[in-house]
Amino acid sequence: MGWLSEFFFIGSAVLPVIFFLAGEPLWAAMSSTFLCMAGAVCAIDDPEAPHRRPPPH
């Protein structure tokens, strides 16, 4: 699931710029919001996240 959250976060950095340069600032804002939220939801279930690892002994 980590690759999916990375996909959404990278998309949230790239796609709004493309929309903004195309003259669609509303689509840029909506796509940025949607992709950031989708990336955060996918990152919740990441079993390899640093906060889910046991502390070192």
N, C-alpha and C positions, 0 to 999 in steps of 0.2 A: 504494500500500500504506500510505501515511501516514494516510489517512483511516480505515483499518481499525484501526490501532494506537490512534488517538485514540478511536475508538468503544469499544474494549475498556478503555482507561484511564478514560474518563468513566464507563463502566458499572461499573468497579471502585470508583468513588467513590459512585455513586448506589445501585446494587442492594443492597449489603450493609446500607445504612442502612434501606432499605425492609424487608428481611428481619428486621433487628434490631427495628424498630418493630412488626413483625407478631408478634414473640415467637419467632422462629426463629434463635437465635444460631449454631447449627451451620451452617445454610444460609448465613448471612451470612459466616462465616469461609471456607466452601468456595467460595462464589461470588467472594469477594474474591481468594482465592488463584488460582483458575482464570483470572479475567479479567486479573489482573496478569501472569500467565505468558503468556497468549495475546497480550496487548499487547506484551510484551517480545519474543516470537518474531516478531510481525509487524513490529516496529520494526527488527529486525536487517536486513531486506531493503529498507529505505527508502533509495533512491538519493539523496534530497535531504537526508539527515541531515548536520548540520554537520561531523561527523568524516570524512565521505566527500568533502568538497569540497577541491579543491587549495588550497594556501596562496597568499595574494596575493603578487604579485611586486613 
